[in-house]
Amino acid sequence: MMRKSEVIAAESVACLNKALCHLKDIWEEIGIPEDQRLERTNVVKNHVKGLLDMMIAEEESLRKRLMTSIEKCHKELSKLCLELQSPPFQEEKSGTMLQREKELRTHVEVMLKEKNQRMQALKALTEQDQDLCDLLCSQPFSISPGCVPSMEQLENFHQHISCLTAEKERRHKEFVTLKKQIILCMDDLDQLPETSFEKDVVCEDEESFCLSKENIDSLKVLLQQLENRKAENKRVCGSYREKILELWKRLQIPQEERDVISEHMTLSKKRNMEALQVEVKRLEELKLKNMQNVTETLRKEIAVYWEKCFYSADQRQAFMPYYDDDFSEELLSLHDAEIVQLKQYYEDHKELFEGVHKWEENWRLFIELEERAKDPSRFTNRGGNLLKEEKQRADIVKGLPKLEKKLKAEIEQWELEQNREFQVNGQKFMQFVSDQWELYRLEKEREKQERQLKKSKQTEEDMVYGTVIRTPTKRRFLGSTTPCKARKLNPTSSTGTSNSTIRSVIGGTVCHSPISRPPISASKGNGVKTPGHSKPPHQGLLERNKENICHLTGGVAGMTKVPASPQRNFSINSVASTYSEFQETVKPESI
């Protein structure tokens, strides 16, 4: 079987022969002499030959470039395999030259990329190692910076850096803690740094301090000396300060009053101790006067956070002090602890609570729009409110599942991290959502059954009394060619026609109760006619009357169609409950 390229080559030769024959015919017709024909034929031959020679030269150049590239890639691969300490590359000889070149070049690029990554990693690790060693006064990691490191060497280097970093963090944290304590002790003792070491600790930048083991040990010794010297002064003032801080928080003392005694809250000298004693006495008296007000203020704040955190009634009842009217210091402390816990709980899970609140708002709006959709009078409203409501409802229906999916993922992650259930009003949120959808589904099912029952009753009435079907007055069948005025329907009949009858009017058919009727020949002259040319209803429109005739027996379908009594009244017992149903009744194809 010939290749496609060979077929195309044969076609090219055929095209050339055909072109030469065509030229020959043209020359014959023109009457060009033989010598000029020979000359022109040579021009064609030289042009084609030159074009082919040029193409051959280009392809030969490509072949040479491929061979050169293959040889170059072989050399680079051998070198890279040695540098990266990887086994020699085994080339597959079965492929074509182009495939081999591409495979080798790709492999070279991969190995070069790996080499660069290793060298960059080595450079970054070396810089980190040098900085850490200078800070911790330790020895650097032993590795040659000029050679390409192996993966094992890089892994060991990473572990070394991780150990040094952890040690640095530990020492720095310890240094910061010791420094703060030393500064506080010196302030309490009115002591300034004396030795060069103390000045380095207190005055110099934290990042520039050498975190050697010897310096950390010296800091501990210095701190112990300062603490021993201030212990006696601090013993008495410490209890006063704790009491004052506690009373400030309980009584919600404004910052202005706190600032008056703020200078005495850090020092432990005699004048500070006396001022602290007076402040404690004043706060104790104030606490007795405002115990009830403070507690009630906290209760209001607790109630707000209960709402924000969706606490159930049982969870609220669990905090018994909230309902205790025996106002005391212990009761106040319990309220303080509760509000702190609630605030922290809300802040830790603020995004979840906001998401739940957003879902509740959307669900409430969704139910409200569903209720509006049941009101038939909305179809007569002007100003585009119906379209706006339907658009808003569609957006909510589309957005609710996305929001639920997002909340579900966040809650599952939260429960996995916290190892406990996330509850809203004492119930798992996703269960609450499922219950709401189930209630909604059951309600829709109930409404559907009611509509079906109503429709069934209407069909039974139509079977007994008959259904008058009229062609719409303002819209004609496509077959109507003669324009004419449509006569108006009887107001009583038009307003009293049921929903199923309206659809039958559009279809252009008549269904009557199965009672004896005159023969077809007797009713020919009295049938209901469409204004203009009387033509049979469109076959596609007859299909739309299945809603009514599907409940009838086979005998009813073949009964004679005669006009109903003009005195008969019809009633609209059901209307479209949603905008989508309303649209179905006015689609162009149904007219």
C-alpha positions as CSV (number, residue, x, y, z in Angstrom):
1,M,0.0,0.0,0.0
2,M,1.4,3.4,-1.0
3,R,2.0,6.1,1.6
4,K,0.1,9.3,1.4
5,S,3.3,11.2,0.6
6,E,3.9,8.9,-2.4
7,V,0.4,9.4,-3.6
8,I,0.8,13.2,-3.4
9,A,4.2,12.9,-5.2
10,A,2.5,11.0,-8.0
11,E,-0.2,13.6,-8.2
12,S,2.5,16.3,-8.4
13,V,4.0,14.6,-11.4
14,A,0.6,14.2,-13.0
15,C,-0.1,17.9,-12.4
16,L,3.2,18.8,-14.0
17,N,2.5,16.6,-17.0
18,K,-1.0,18.0,-17.3
19,A,0.4,21.6,-17.1
20,L,2.9,20.9,-19.8
21,C,0.2,19.4,-22.0
22,H,-1.9,22.4,-21.4
23,L,1.0,24.7,-22.3
24,K,1.5,22.6,-25.4
25,D,-2.1,23.0,-26.4
26,I,-2.0,26.8,-25.8
27,W,1.2,27.1,-27.9
28,E,-0.4,25.0,-30.7
29,E,-3.4,27.3,-30.6
30,I,-1.3,30.4,-30.6
31,G,1.0,29.1,-33.3
32,I,4.3,29.6,-31.4
33,P,7.3,28.2,-33.4
34,E,9.2,25.1,-32.3
35,D,12.3,27.0,-31.3
36,Q,10.2,29.3,-29.0
37,R,8.4,26.3,-27.6
38,L,11.7,24.7,-26.8
39,E,12.9,27.9,-25.1
40,R,9.7,28.2,-23.0
41,T,9.8,24.5,-22.1
42,N,13.4,25.0,-20.8
43,V,12.2,28.0,-18.7
44,V,9.5,25.8,-17.1
45,K,12.0,23.0,-16.5
46,N,14.6,25.3,-15.0
47,H,12.0,27.0,-12.8
48,V,10.7,23.7,-11.5
49,K,14.2,22.3,-11.1
50,G,15.4,25.4,-9.3
51,L,12.5,25.2,-6.9
52,L,13.1,21.5,-6.2
53,D,16.8,22.1,-5.7
54,M,16.1,24.8,-3.2
55,M,13.7,22.6,-1.3
56,I,16.3,19.7,-1.3
57,A,19.0,22.1,0.0
58,E,16.7,23.2,2.8
59,E,15.9,19.6,3.8
60,E,19.6,18.7,3.7
61,S,20.4,21.6,5.9
62,L,17.7,20.4,8.3
63,R,19.2,16.9,8.4
64,K,22.7,18.3,9.1
65,R,21.3,20.4,11.9
66,L,19.6,17.4,13.4
67,M,22.7,15.3,13.3
68,T,24.7,18.1,14.9
69,S,22.1,18.6,17.6
70,I,22.0,14.9,18.4
71,E,25.8,14.8,18.8
72,K,25.8,17.9,21.0
73,C,23.0,16.5,23.2
74,H,24.9,13.3,23.7
75,K,27.9,15.2,25.0
76,E,25.8,17.4,27.3
77,L,23.9,14.4,28.6
78,S,27.1,12.6,29.5
79,K,28.4,15.6,31.4
80,L,25.1,16.2,33.2
81,C,24.8,12.6,34.3
82,L,28.2,12.8,35.9
83,E,27.4,16.1,37.6
84,L,24.0,15.0,38.9
85,Q,25.3,11.5,39.9
86,S,22.7,9.8,37.8
87,P,23.0,6.7,35.6
88,P,24.0,7.2,31.9
89,F,21.2,8.0,29.5
90,Q,20.1,5.0,27.4
91,E,18.9,6.2,24.0
92,E,16.4,4.2,22.0
93,K,17.8,3.6,18.5
94,S,14.4,2.6,16.9
95,G,13.1,6.1,16.4
96,T,13.7,8.4,13.5
97,M,16.3,11.1,13.5
98,L,13.8,13.8,14.3
99,Q,12.3,11.8,17.2
100,R,15.8,11.0,18.5
101,E,16.8,14.7,18.4
102,K,13.6,15.8,20.2
103,E,14.0,13.1,22.9
104,L,17.6,13.9,23.5
105,R,17.0,17.7,23.6
106,T,14.1,17.3,26.0
107,H,16.1,15.1,28.3
108,V,18.9,17.7,28.2
109,E,16.5,20.4,29.1
110,V,15.1,18.4,32.0
111,M,18.6,17.6,33.4
112,L,19.7,21.2,33.0
113,K,16.6,22.4,34.9
114,E,17.3,19.9,37.6
115,K,20.9,21.1,37.8
116,N,19.9,24.7,38.1
117,Q,17.4,23.9,40.7
118,R,19.9,22.1,42.8
119,M,22.5,24.9,42.5
120,Q,19.9,27.5,43.4
121,A,18.8,25.4,46.4
122,L,22.4,25.0,47.4
123,K,23.1,28.8,47.2
124,A,20.0,29.6,49.2
125,L,20.8,27.0,51.9
126,T,24.4,28.2,52.1
127,E,23.3,31.8,52.7
128,Q,20.8,30.7,55.3
129,D,23.4,28.5,57.0
130,Q,25.9,31.4,57.1
131,D,23.4,33.8,58.7
132,L,22.4,31.3,61.3
133,C,25.9,30.3,62.2
134,D,26.9,33.9,62.7
135,L,23.9,34.5,64.9
136,L,24.2,31.2,66.9
137,C,28.1,31.1,66.9
138,S,28.1,27.6,65.4
139,Q,30.0,25.8,62.6
140,P,28.6,25.9,59.0
141,F,27.5,22.8,57.2
142,S,30.3,21.0,55.4
143,I,29.7,21.0,51.6
144,S,31.5,22.2,48.5
145,P,29.7,25.3,47.1
146,G,31.1,24.8,43.5
147,C,29.9,21.2,42.9
148,V,26.4,20.1,42.0
149,P,25.0,18.5,45.2
150,S,23.2,15.2,45.2
151,M,19.6,15.0,46.4
152,E,20.8,13.3,49.6
153,Q,23.2,16.1,50.3
154,L,20.5,18.7,49.8
155,E,18.2,16.8,52.1
156,N,20.8,16.6,54.8
157,F,21.5,20.3,54.3
158,H,17.7,21.1,54.6
159,Q,17.6,19.1,57.9
160,H,20.6,21.0,59.2
161,I,19.0,24.4,58.4
162,S,15.8,23.3,60.0
163,C,17.6,22.3,63.2
164,L,19.4,25.6,63.2
165,T,16.3,27.6,62.5
166,A,14.4,25.8,65.3
167,E,17.2,26.5,67.7
168,K,17.4,30.1,66.7
169,E,13.6,30.5,67.2
170,R,13.9,28.9,70.6
171,R,16.8,31.0,71.7
172,H,15.3,34.2,70.3
173,K,12.0,33.5,72.1
174,E,13.9,32.8,75.3
175,F,16.0,35.9,74.8
176,V,13.0,38.2,74.2
177,T,11.3,36.8,77.3
178,L,14.4,37.3,79.4
179,K,15.0,40.7,78.1
180,K,11.5,41.9,78.9
181,Q,11.7,40.5,82.4
182,I,15.1,42.2,82.9
183,I,13.9,45.5,81.7
184,L,10.8,45.3,84.0
185,C,13.0,44.4,87.0
186,M,15.3,47.3,86.3
187,D,12.4,49.7,86.0
188,D,10.9,48.5,89.2
189,L,14.3,48.9,90.9
190,D,15.1,52.3,89.3
191,Q,18.3,50.7,88.0
192,L,20.1,51.6,84.8
193,P,22.3,49.2,82.8
194,E,25.8,49.3,84.2
195,T,28.0,46.6,82.5
196,S,28.5,46.4,78.8
197,F,26.6,43.1,78.7
198,E,23.6,44.7,80.4
199,K,23.7,47.6,77.9
200,D,23.8,45.1,75.0
201,V,20.8,43.4,76.4
202,V,18.7,46.5,77.1
203,C,19.8,49.0,74.6
204,E,20.8,47.1,71.5
205,D,18.5,45.7,68.7
206,E,17.1,42.3,69.4
207,E,18.1,41.0,65.9
208,S,21.8,41.9,66.4
209,F,22.2,40.2,69.8
210,C,24.4,37.1,69.6
211,L,22.2,34.1,70.7
212,S,25.1,31.9,71.8
213,K,24.5,29.4,74.6
214,E,26.9,31.4,76.8
215,N,24.9,34.6,76.3
216,I,21.6,32.9,77.1
217,D,23.0,31.5,80.3
218,S,24.4,34.9,81.3
219,L,21.0,36.4,80.8
220,K,19.4,33.9,83.1
221,V,22.0,34.7,85.8
222,L,21.4,38.4,85.4
223,L,17.6,38.0,85.6
224,Q,17.9,35.9,88.8
225,Q,20.0,38.6,90.5
226,L,17.5,41.3,89.6
227,E,14.5,39.3,90.7
228,N,16.0,38.5,94.0
229,R,16.6,42.3,94.6
230,K,13.1,43.3,93.8
231,A,11.2,40.4,95.4
232,E,10.8,42.2,98.7
233,N,9.5,45.4,97.1
234,K,7.2,43.5,94.8
235,R,5.6,41.2,97.4
236,V,3.2,43.8,98.9
237,C,2.5,45.8,95.7
238,G,1.8,42.7,93.7
239,S,-1.4,41.8,95.5
240,Y,-2.6,45.5,95.3
241,R,-2.1,45.6,91.5
242,E,-3.9,42.4,90.9
243,K,-6.9,43.6,92.9
244,I,-6.9,47.0,91.1
245,L,-6.8,45.4,87.7
246,E,-9.6,43.0,88.5
247,L,-11.8,45.8,89.9
248,W,-11.0,48.1,86.9
249,K,-12.3,45.3,84.6
250,R,-15.3,44.5,86.7
251,L,-16.5,48.1,87.1
252,Q,-15.5,49.2,83.5
253,I,-13.5,52.1,84.8
254,P,-12.8,54.6,82.0
255,Q,-9.3,55.1,80.8
256,E,-9.1,58.6,82.1
257,E,-9.5,57.4,85.7
258,R,-7.0,54.6,85.1
259,D,-4.4,57.0,83.8
260,V,-4.4,58.9,87.1
261,I,-2.8,56.0,88.8
262,S,-1.1,54.4,85.8
263,E,2.4,55.5,87.0
264,H,1.9,53.4,90.2
265,M,1.0,50.2,88.3
266,T,4.6,49.4,87.4
267,L,6.8,50.6,90.3
268,S,7.0,48.9,93.7
269,K,8.3,51.7,95.9
270,K,6.7,53.0,99.1
271,R,4.8,55.9,97.5
272,N,3.5,53.6,94.9
273,M,2.3,51.1,97.5
274,E,0.4,53.8,99.4
275,A,-1.3,55.1,96.3
276,L,-2.3,51.5,95.3
277,Q,-3.8,50.9,98.7
278,V,-6.0,54.1,98.4
279,E,-7.1,53.0,95.0
280,V,-8.1,49.6,96.1
281,K,-10.3,51.0,98.9
282,R,-12.0,53.4,96.5
283,L,-12.7,50.7,94.0
284,E,-14.2,48.3,96.6
285,E,-16.7,51.0,97.7
286,L,-17.6,51.7,94.1
287,K,-18.1,48.0,93.3
288,L,-20.7,47.6,96.1
289,K,-22.7,50.6,94.6
290,N,-22.7,49.4,91.0
291,M,-22.8,45.6,91.3
292,Q,-26.3,45.2,89.7
293,N,-25.8,47.7,86.9
294,V,-22.5,46.1,85.8
295,T,-24.1,42.6,85.9
296,E,-27.1,43.7,83.8
297,T,-24.8,45.4,81.3
298,L,-22.9,42.2,80.8
299,R,-26.2,40.3,80.4
300,K,-27.2,42.5,77.5
301,E,-23.9,41.9,75.8
302,I,-24.2,38.2,76.4
303,A,-27.7,38.1,74.8
304,V,-26.3,39.8,71.7
305,Y,-23.5,37.2,71.3
306,W,-26.0,34.4,71.9
307,E,-27.9,35.6,68.9
308,K,-24.7,36.0,66.8
309,C,-23.5,32.5,67.7
310,F,-27.0,30.9,67.1
311,Y,-27.2,29.5,70.6
312,S,-30.2,27.2,71.3
313,A,-32.5,27.6,74.2
314,D,-30.9,24.7,76.0
315,Q,-27.4,26.3,75.6
316,R,-28.7,29.6,77.0
317,Q,-30.4,27.8,79.9
318,A,-27.2,26.1,80.7
319,F,-25.7,29.4,81.9
320,M,-27.7,29.5,85.1
321,P,-26.0,32.7,86.5
322,Y,-27.8,34.6,83.8
323,Y,-31.1,34.1,85.6
324,D,-29.8,34.6,89.1
325,D,-31.0,37.9,90.8
326,D,-28.7,37.6,93.8
327,F,-26.1,40.1,92.6
328,S,-22.7,39.4,94.0
329,E,-19.0,39.5,93.1
330,E,-19.0,35.8,92.3
331,L,-22.0,36.3,90.0
332,L,-20.2,39.2,88.2
333,S,-17.1,37.0,87.8
334,L,-19.1,34.3,86.1
335,H,-20.7,36.8,83.7
336,D,-17.2,38.2,82.9
337,A,-15.9,34.7,82.1
338,E,-18.9,33.9,79.9
339,I,-18.7,37.1,77.8
340,V,-15.0,36.5,77.2
341,Q,-15.7,32.9,76.1
342,L,-18.5,34.1,73.8
343,K,-16.4,36.8,72.2
344,Q,-13.5,34.5,71.6
345,Y,-15.9,31.8,70.2
346,Y,-17.5,34.3,67.8
347,E,-14.2,35.8,66.6
348,D,-12.7,32.3,66.0
349,H,-15.6,31.3,63.8
350,K,-16.9,34.6,62.5
351,E,-16.8,33.6,58.8
352,L,-19.0,30.5,59.5
353,F,-21.6,32.5,61.5
354,E,-21.7,35.2,58.8
355,G,-22.2,32.5,56.1
356,V,-25.0,30.9,58.1
357,H,-26.7,34.3,58.5
358,K,-26.4,34.9,54.8
359,W,-28.0,31.5,54.1
360,E,-30.9,32.3,56.4
361,E,-31.5,35.7,54.8
362,N,-31.5,34.1,51.3
363,W,-33.8,31.3,52.4
364,R,-36.2,33.7,54.0
365,L,-36.3,35.8,50.7
366,F,-36.7,32.6,48.7
367,I,-39.7,31.5,50.7
368,E,-41.2,35.0,50.4
369,L,-40.8,35.0,46.7
370,E,-42.4,31.5,46.5
371,E,-45.4,32.9,48.4
372,R,-45.7,35.8,46.1
373,A,-45.6,33.5,43.1
374,K,-48.9,32.0,44.3
375,D,-50.7,35.3,44.0
376,P,-52.5,35.5,40.6
377,S,-52.9,39.3,40.8
378,R,-49.1,39.7,40.2
379,F,-49.6,39.0,36.5
380,T,-51.6,42.3,36.2
381,N,-48.9,44.4,37.9
382,R,-47.1,47.0,35.9
383,G,-43.6,48.3,36.1
384,G,-41.8,45.0,35.4
385,N,-42.2,43.7,39.0
386,L,-43.0,40.2,37.8
387,L,-39.8,40.0,35.8
388,K,-37.8,41.4,38.6
389,E,-39.2,38.9,41.1
390,E,-38.6,36.0,38.7
391,K,-35.0,37.2,38.1
392,Q,-34.4,37.6,41.8
393,R,-35.9,34.2,42.5
394,A,-33.7,32.6,39.8
395,D,-30.6,34.2,41.3
396,I,-31.5,32.9,44.7
397,V,-32.3,29.4,43.5
398,K,-28.9,29.3,41.7
399,G,-27.0,30.8,44.6
400,L,-28.4,28.8,47.5
401,P,-26.8,25.4,46.5
402,K,-23.4,27.1,46.0
403,L,-23.6,28.7,49.4
404,E,-24.7,25.5,51.0
405,K,-21.8,23.6,49.3
406,K,-19.3,26.2,50.5
407,L,-20.7,26.2,54.1
408,K,-20.7,22.4,54.1
409,A,-17.0,22.3,53.2
410,E,-16.1,25.0,55.7
411,I,-18.1,23.3,58.5
412,E,-16.6,19.8,57.7
413,Q,-13.1,21.4,57.9
414,W,-14.0,23.1,61.2
415,E,-15.4,19.9,62.7
416,L,-12.2,18.0,61.6
417,E,-10.0,20.6,63.3
418,Q,-12.1,21.1,66.4
419,N,-13.1,17.4,66.7
420,R,-16.7,18.4,67.6
421,E,-20.0,19.3,65.8
422,F,-20.8,22.7,64.6
423,Q,-24.3,23.5,65.7
424,V,-26.8,26.2,64.9
425,N,-29.6,26.6,67.4
426,G,-28.8,23.2,68.9
427,Q,-28.8,21.4,65.6
428,K,-26.2,20.5,62.9
429,F,-26.5,23.2,60.3
430,M,-26.5,20.9,57.3
431,Q,-29.3,18.8,58.9
432,F,-31.2,22.0,59.5
433,V,-30.7,22.9,55.8
434,S,-31.9,19.4,54.7
435,D,-35.0,19.7,56.9
436,Q,-35.8,23.1,55.4
437,W,-35.6,21.7,51.9
438,E,-37.6,18.7,52.8
439,L,-40.3,20.8,54.3
440,Y,-40.3,22.9,51.2
441,R,-40.5,19.8,49.0
442,L,-43.4,18.4,51.0
443,E,-45.3,21.7,50.7
444,K,-44.8,21.8,46.9
445,E,-45.9,18.2,46.7
446,R,-49.0,19.1,48.7
447,E,-49.8,22.0,46.5
448,K,-49.3,19.9,43.4
449,Q,-51.7,17.3,44.7
450,E,-54.3,20.0,45.4
451,R,-53.9,21.4,41.8
452,Q,-54.2,17.9,40.4
453,L,-57.4,17.3,42.4
454,K,-58.8,20.6,41.4
455,K,-58.0,19.9,37.8
456,S,-59.6,16.5,38.0
457,K,-62.8,18.0,39.4
458,Q,-62.8,20.6,36.5
459,T,-62.3,17.8,34.0
460,E,-65.3,15.9,35.5
461,E,-67.4,19.1,35.2
462,D,-66.3,19.5,31.6
463,M,-67.3,15.9,30.8
464,V,-70.8,16.6,32.3
465,Y,-71.5,20.1,30.9
466,G,-69.1,20.3,28.0
467,T,-66.3,22.7,27.2
468,V,-66.7,25.5,24.6
469,I,-63.6,26.0,22.6
470,R,-63.1,29.2,20.7
471,T,-60.3,30.5,18.4
472,P,-58.5,33.5,19.9
473,T,-59.9,36.8,18.6
474,K,-56.6,38.7,18.4
475,R,-54.4,35.9,16.9
476,R,-55.2,33.9,13.8
477,F,-53.8,30.7,12.5
478,L,-51.0,30.9,10.0
479,G,-53.5,29.6,7.4
480,S,-55.8,32.6,7.7
481,T,-55.2,35.0,4.7
482,T,-58.3,37.3,4.8
483,P,-58.1,39.9,7.6
484,C,-61.3,40.5,9.4
485,K,-62.5,41.8,12.7
486,A,-62.7,39.2,15.4
487,R,-66.0,39.2,17.2
488,K,-65.8,39.6,20.9
489,L,-66.7,36.8,23.2
490,N,-69.6,37.1,25.6
491,P,-68.1,38.8,28.7
492,T,-69.8,36.4,31.0
493,S,-68.4,33.4,29.2
494,S,-64.9,34.7,28.7
495,T,-64.4,35.6,32.3
496,G,-65.9,32.4,33.6
497,T,-63.9,30.0,31.5
498,S,-61.7,27.6,33.4
499,N,-57.9,27.4,33.0
500,S,-58.2,24.1,31.2
501,T,-60.9,25.7,28.9
502,I,-58.5,28.6,28.0
503,R,-56.0,26.1,26.9
504,S,-58.6,24.3,24.9
505,V,-59.6,27.6,23.2
506,I,-56.1,28.0,22.0
507,G,-56.1,24.5,20.6
508,G,-59.3,25.1,18.7
509,T,-61.2,21.9,19.7
510,V,-64.5,21.2,21.5
511,C,-65.1,18.5,24.1
512,H,-68.6,17.7,25.3
513,S,-70.1,15.4,27.8
514,P,-70.9,11.9,26.5
515,I,-74.7,12.4,26.0
516,S,-76.7,11.9,22.9
517,R,-76.2,14.5,20.2
518,P,-77.7,15.0,16.7
519,P,-75.8,13.4,13.8
520,I,-73.1,15.3,12.0
521,S,-75.3,16.1,9.1
522,A,-77.8,17.7,11.3
523,S,-75.3,20.1,12.9
524,K,-73.3,21.2,9.8
525,G,-75.0,24.5,9.5
526,N,-74.9,25.4,13.1
527,G,-71.2,24.8,14.0
528,V,-69.0,27.4,15.5
529,K,-66.9,29.1,12.9
530,T,-63.8,31.1,13.1
531,P,-64.1,34.7,11.8
532,G,-62.7,34.9,8.3
533,H,-62.0,31.7,6.4
534,S,-63.1,28.6,8.1
535,K,-60.2,26.2,8.2
536,P,-59.6,23.1,10.4
537,P,-57.4,23.7,13.4
538,H,-53.7,23.2,13.1
539,Q,-52.6,19.7,13.9
540,G,-49.8,20.9,16.3
541,L,-52.3,23.0,18.2
542,L,-54.6,20.0,18.7
543,E,-51.9,18.3,20.8
544,R,-52.1,21.0,23.4
545,N,-55.6,19.9,24.4
546,K,-54.3,16.6,25.7
547,E,-54.4,18.1,29.2
548,N,-58.3,17.9,29.1
549,I,-59.0,15.0,26.8
550,C,-56.5,12.7,28.4
551,H,-59.0,12.0,31.2
552,L,-61.8,11.1,28.7
553,T,-62.5,7.6,27.4
554,G,-62.0,6.5,23.9
555,G,-65.6,7.0,23.1
556,V,-65.7,10.6,24.1
557,A,-62.9,11.5,21.7
558,G,-65.0,10.5,18.7
559,M,-68.2,12.3,19.7
560,T,-69.8,15.0,17.5
561,K,-68.6,18.6,18.0
562,V,-71.5,21.0,18.4
563,P,-71.7,24.5,19.9
564,A,-72.5,24.8,23.5
565,S,-75.4,26.9,24.7
566,P,-74.5,30.6,24.7
567,Q,-76.3,31.0,28.1
568,R,-73.9,28.6,29.8
569,N,-71.4,30.3,32.3
570,F,-67.9,29.1,32.8
571,S,-65.6,29.8,35.8
572,I,-61.8,30.1,36.1
573,N,-61.0,27.7,38.9
574,S,-57.3,27.8,38.6
575,V,-54.6,30.2,37.3
576,A,-50.9,29.9,36.6
577,S,-49.2,29.6,40.0
578,T,-45.7,30.6,38.7
579,Y,-44.4,32.9,36.0
580,S,-43.1,29.9,34.1
581,E,-46.6,28.4,33.9
582,F,-47.9,31.8,32.8
583,Q,-45.3,31.9,30.0
584,E,-46.4,28.4,28.8
585,T,-49.9,29.7,28.2
586,V,-48.8,32.6,25.9
587,K,-45.9,30.9,23.9
588,P,-46.1,31.8,20.2
589,E,-46.2,28.2,19.1
590,S,-49.4,27.6,21.1
591,I,-51.3,30.3,19.2
